[in-house]
Amino acid sequence: MSELDWQGKKVTVAGLGVSGIPAARALHGLGAVVTVVNDGDDERSRAQAAELEAEGITVRLGDGATLPPGTELIVTAPGWKPDKPLFRAAAEAGVEIWGDVELAWRLRGPGAAPWLAVTGTNGKTTTVRMLASILRAAGLRTAAVGNIGVSLLDAVLGEEEYDVLAVELSSYQLHWAPSLRAHSAAVLNLAPDHLDWHGSMEAYAADKGRIYEGNQVACVYNTADKVTEDLVREADVEEGCRAIGFTLGTPGPSELGVVEGILVDRAFVENRQKNAQELAEVSDVQPPAPHNIANALAAAALARAFGVEPKAVRDGLRAFRPDPHRIELVEEIEGVVYVDDSKATNTHAAEASLAAYDPIVWIAGGLAKGATFDELVSRSAKRLRGVVLIGRDRALIREALARHAPEVPVVDLDRTDTGAMSAAVREAASLARPGDTVLLAPACASMDMFANYNKRGEAFADAVRALASTGRA
């Protein structure tokens, strides 16, 4: 759509918040007649509504179910489920529904920066930030956008010019982005998550797979996760677009992988049947945990698809540091290492974290979100020195431990007060021996005890530092 198309167009924005408010302002600025609908009617929502109404935008609080009269388009926040009454009403009225990503894609101007897009159950943010670091090392004007960093709408409509964007996309966002066409894209992995939103694993995978549609140069997939390769096979891409795998083992042709501690490229080289290009050393990736090496390979594949030279891959990976609470070293106390991976909020992420250390005293538990833990525990049992359980659904993990790791000592903390994490760290310290890792990788969401996973990680780090200052429990 051109800017003129928006004049007088009646657009309903579903949801206040980090995506809804920028969308409403952007559309209003383009001349659309905007109505924001929001389920909630709390103090924060009323304050946000007052700001928008002062700018000439209509806001309807406490009723996100009714389609405003005359609506010609809905732009929805990504978290709104497809079965919302508002969307059923829109379907009956023949009204199209876009997400904020779709809106940003449609509002790109002529010569807009291409998108290198990343999705997956785990590792998206780290991979996108690694990719942005590599692109900057290559001298390219870029930003990490989407669920992190700069908002997509700001990147598209702002005055700053970019050569390329590193874009993180969730399954929610992809569901509502039918016309998105990336330069190249990666699906890092797939494991059951957000099934209450999507309805089934098949629907979740299909929404993730939308990221490959219309790719121009490369569809990057995980050779260890067959579903990601299947999604590439099913995608309708541009002529000449290639399937590029990444592996923690020795790469075959058209793959990136690892050979004797070196990240190598056998995809974007001449005579890839015989040749490989060194990109970086495993030690250039911090921390060098297996799943983080996989993230680095995916980021490198997307950068190489965009024509980035090997030196920039190495320099970008060396410059990158992960966000807090992602396999973050907190302290070493009397030979025991304490690692914060509070971001491991599901079983797939926790399994990757547990695979990086041995032996481990594991701190786990929280809100399970319908997850089961038998597979996680059975695969990780041999690494466990002991386990400390916290949170509302800890019994599910305790029962899986009883079935698959009955010999592992378990401390079950039946408390959710502010001192619970300190108690968990003290219990973990009493189980640990020099050479062990005390690992917070909860495999669960945090909201039963903490505002978010960041607060949970901060509580863990504070408790570890308090332990370091007073000596081992």
Disulfide bonds with the S-S distance in Angstrom:
none
